[in-house]
Amino acid sequence: MPTKTNDQIPPGRETGAALLIIVAILAVIAALSIGTRYFGGSTRQLSQQTETFQDEVRFEDAIAAFWGRKTRLPCPADITAAAAASQGVEARDVSGNCTAASFGAEVLPWKDLGLAESQVRDAWGNYYSYHVLPALAKDDALSATNFSSATGKLIIPGLRIKTANSSTTYLTESALMVIISHGPNGDSAYKSPAIQNAASTDADELANTDGDAQNIYVKSGTAGGKFDDILTYWLDKV
């Protein structure tokens, strides 16, 4: 009787097992690839948000320095200004009135703040919007008409900040100025002096772009909505 010398797996079964192993390895590689893309995207978004927060700290420092020199806040620059001499500087008349062509065109006056033009764009390549309480861009901004001499608090109506447009309460009604990154979707922001992105369809984002007489701005947005603006503001006496 022939002697059985080994218990090798028949060729057909061996080939099938090898294929199963290869399929399993490819599945793991695919899963790792998908995971890397997903987490890489999240990391990129976090990096962009962090960059935006760092920008806003830089702006606050630059505006504080401007206040120290001028004892007032700067008017916004008009991003749609055609003349080269008007680009990046305050749109302001001799009486101290801010004169940007439209609310949506109001951006940081980078030349007056000692910043490069590239520094007043957010992580998504759009210009930051900048809006100021008009009385505080005038030469007598620190007058007793605007601030209490006893407390240093604003005594005229300020810019109003809400968590959501539908909210009936305010985080504050005494903001002096706001700076807004229009976030990843960039809705309503200016991409270039000649190109404004499409208007937002989100009520909370629209509150930051409509220039209404109530001076209402939204910081957080409604849960579940598309709101992705990043807003910073100043309170009371700077």
C-alpha positions as CSV (number, residue, x, y, z in Angstrom):
1,M,0.0,0.0,0.0
2,P,1.4,3.4,-0.9
3,T,2.6,5.3,2.2
4,K,1.0,8.7,2.8
5,T,4.0,11.0,3.1
6,N,2.2,14.3,4.0
7,D,-1.2,16.0,4.5
8,Q,-0.8,18.8,2.0
9,I,-3.9,20.8,1.0
10,P,-5.0,19.8,-2.5
11,P,-4.0,22.4,-5.1
12,G,-7.5,23.7,-5.6
13,R,-8.1,24.4,-1.9
14,E,-4.7,26.1,-1.6
15,T,-5.3,28.5,-4.4
16,G,-8.7,29.4,-3.0
17,A,-7.3,30.1,0.5
18,A,-4.6,32.3,-1.0
19,L,-7.2,34.3,-2.9
20,L,-9.2,34.8,0.2
21,I,-6.1,36.1,2.0
22,I,-5.4,38.5,-0.9
23,V,-9.0,39.8,-0.9
24,A,-8.8,40.3,2.9
25,I,-5.5,42.3,2.6
26,L,-6.9,44.5,-0.2
27,A,-10.1,45.2,1.9
28,V,-7.9,46.3,4.8
29,I,-5.8,48.5,2.5
30,A,-9.0,50.1,1.0
31,A,-10.4,50.7,4.5
32,L,-7.2,52.3,5.6
33,S,-7.2,54.5,2.5
34,I,-10.8,55.6,3.1
35,G,-10.0,56.3,6.7
36,T,-7.0,58.3,5.9
37,R,-8.9,60.5,3.4
38,Y,-11.7,61.0,5.9
39,F,-9.6,61.9,8.9
40,G,-7.2,63.8,6.6
41,G,-10.2,66.0,5.5
42,S,-11.3,66.5,9.1
43,T,-7.7,67.5,10.1
44,R,-7.6,70.0,7.2
45,Q,-10.9,71.6,8.2
46,L,-9.7,71.9,11.8
47,S,-6.4,73.4,10.6
48,Q,-8.4,76.0,8.5
49,Q,-10.6,76.9,11.5
50,T,-7.5,77.3,13.7
51,E,-5.9,79.5,11.1
52,T,-9.0,81.6,11.0
53,F,-9.0,82.1,14.8
54,Q,-5.3,83.0,14.6
55,D,-6.1,85.6,11.9
56,E,-8.8,87.1,14.1
57,V,-6.4,87.6,17.0
58,R,-4.0,89.3,14.5
59,F,-6.8,91.6,13.4
60,E,-7.7,92.5,16.9
61,D,-4.1,93.4,17.7
62,A,-3.9,95.5,14.5
63,I,-7.2,97.3,15.3
64,A,-6.1,97.9,18.9
65,A,-2.9,99.5,17.6
66,F,-5.0,101.6,15.2
67,W,-7.2,102.7,18.1
68,G,-4.0,103.7,20.0
69,R,-2.9,105.9,17.2
70,K,-6.3,107.4,16.1
71,T,-8.5,107.0,19.2
72,R,-11.2,105.6,17.0
73,L,-12.0,102.4,15.0
74,P,-11.2,102.2,11.3
75,C,-13.9,102.3,8.7
76,P,-14.1,99.3,6.4
77,A,-12.3,99.4,3.1
78,D,-14.5,99.0,0.0
79,I,-13.4,95.8,-1.8
80,T,-15.1,97.0,-5.0
81,A,-13.1,100.2,-5.2
82,A,-11.8,100.6,-8.7
83,A,-9.0,103.1,-8.1
84,A,-5.7,101.5,-6.9
85,A,-5.3,104.2,-4.3
86,S,-8.6,103.3,-2.7
87,Q,-8.0,99.6,-2.5
88,G,-7.3,98.3,1.1
89,V,-7.7,101.7,2.7
90,E,-10.6,103.1,4.8
91,A,-13.6,104.2,2.8
92,R,-14.2,107.4,4.8
93,D,-15.2,110.9,4.0
94,V,-13.9,114.1,5.7
95,S,-16.7,114.0,8.3
96,G,-15.7,110.6,9.4
97,N,-18.6,108.7,7.8
98,C,-17.9,105.3,6.4
99,T,-18.6,105.2,2.7
100,A,-18.2,101.7,1.3
101,A,-20.5,101.2,-1.7
102,S,-22.5,98.5,0.0
103,F,-22.6,96.5,3.2
104,G,-21.4,93.4,1.5
105,A,-18.3,95.2,0.1
106,E,-17.0,96.1,3.6
107,V,-13.7,94.4,4.3
108,L,-10.7,95.1,6.6
109,P,-8.7,98.1,5.5
110,W,-5.4,96.2,5.3
111,K,-3.2,99.1,4.4
112,D,-4.3,101.2,7.3
113,L,-3.8,98.2,9.6
114,G,-0.3,97.5,8.4
115,L,-1.3,94.1,6.9
116,A,-0.7,92.5,3.6
117,E,-3.7,91.9,1.3
118,S,-3.2,88.2,1.6
119,Q,-3.6,88.4,5.4
120,V,-7.2,89.7,5.1
121,R,-8.4,86.6,3.3
122,D,-9.5,83.6,5.3
123,A,-8.4,80.0,5.0
124,W,-10.8,79.4,2.2
125,G,-9.5,82.3,0.1
126,N,-12.3,84.8,0.7
127,Y,-12.0,88.3,2.2
128,Y,-13.1,88.7,5.8
129,S,-16.1,91.0,6.2
130,Y,-15.6,93.8,8.7
131,H,-18.4,96.0,10.1
132,V,-18.1,98.8,12.6
133,L,-20.5,100.9,14.7
134,P,-20.5,104.1,12.7
135,A,-20.2,106.5,15.6
136,L,-16.9,104.8,16.7
137,A,-15.2,105.5,13.3
138,K,-15.5,109.2,13.9
139,D,-12.8,111.4,15.3
140,D,-14.7,111.9,18.6
141,A,-15.3,108.2,19.2
142,L,-14.4,108.4,22.9
143,S,-16.9,111.2,23.6
144,A,-19.3,111.1,26.5
145,T,-22.1,110.7,24.0
146,N,-20.8,107.3,23.2
147,F,-19.2,106.0,26.4
148,S,-20.0,106.5,30.1
149,S,-17.2,108.5,31.7
150,A,-17.8,106.5,34.9
151,T,-17.8,103.0,33.7
152,G,-16.3,103.1,30.2
153,K,-19.3,101.2,28.9
154,L,-21.0,101.9,25.6
155,I,-24.2,104.0,26.2
156,I,-25.4,104.2,22.6
157,P,-27.0,101.2,20.8
158,G,-24.2,98.9,19.7
159,L,-24.1,96.0,17.2
160,R,-26.3,93.1,18.4
161,I,-25.0,89.5,18.5
162,K,-27.3,86.5,18.7
163,T,-26.7,82.8,18.8
164,A,-29.3,82.3,16.0
165,N,-31.4,84.6,13.9
166,S,-34.6,83.2,15.4
167,S,-33.4,83.8,19.0
168,T,-35.3,86.5,21.0
169,T,-32.3,87.2,23.2
170,Y,-28.9,88.6,22.6
171,L,-25.4,87.6,23.6
172,T,-24.8,91.4,23.6
173,E,-26.3,94.6,22.3
174,S,-23.1,96.5,22.8
175,A,-20.6,95.2,20.3
176,L,-18.3,97.8,18.7
177,M,-17.3,95.9,15.6
178,V,-17.5,92.5,14.1
179,I,-15.1,90.5,11.8
180,I,-16.6,87.6,9.9
181,S,-15.1,84.7,8.0
182,H,-17.9,83.2,5.8
183,G,-16.5,79.8,6.5
184,P,-16.0,76.8,4.2
185,N,-19.0,77.5,2.1
186,G,-18.0,81.1,1.6
187,D,-21.5,82.2,0.9
188,S,-21.9,86.0,0.3
189,A,-18.1,86.6,0.7
190,Y,-16.0,88.4,-1.9
191,K,-13.6,86.0,-3.7
192,S,-11.9,88.9,-5.5
193,P,-12.8,92.6,-5.9
194,A,-14.9,91.7,-8.9
195,I,-16.4,88.4,-7.7
196,Q,-18.8,88.0,-4.9
197,N,-19.9,84.4,-4.0
198,A,-23.6,83.5,-4.3
199,A,-25.8,84.7,-1.4
200,S,-26.5,82.3,1.4
201,T,-29.9,80.6,1.6
202,D,-29.4,80.1,5.4
203,A,-31.3,82.6,7.6
204,D,-28.5,82.8,10.2
205,E,-25.8,83.5,7.6
206,L,-28.0,86.0,5.9
207,A,-28.2,88.0,9.2
208,N,-24.4,88.5,8.8
209,T,-24.7,89.8,5.3
210,D,-27.9,91.8,5.0
211,G,-26.9,95.1,6.7
212,D,-30.2,95.6,8.4
213,A,-31.0,98.6,10.4
214,Q,-31.1,96.5,13.6
215,N,-27.4,95.7,13.3
216,I,-28.0,92.0,14.1
217,Y,-25.3,89.4,13.7
218,V,-25.3,85.7,14.4
219,K,-22.4,83.8,16.0
220,S,-23.4,80.2,16.3
221,G,-26.3,79.4,14.0
222,T,-29.3,77.0,14.3
223,A,-28.5,73.4,15.2
224,G,-28.7,71.3,12.0
225,G,-28.4,74.3,9.7
226,K,-25.7,75.0,7.2
227,F,-24.2,78.0,9.2
228,D,-20.4,77.9,9.2
229,D,-19.5,81.6,9.7
230,I,-16.7,82.3,12.2
231,L,-17.4,85.6,13.9
232,T,-15.5,87.7,16.4
233,Y,-16.6,90.9,18.0
234,W,-15.4,93.6,20.5
235,L,-17.4,94.7,23.5
236,D,-17.5,98.1,25.3
237,K,-14.5,100.4,25.5
238,V,-11.4,99.2,23.8
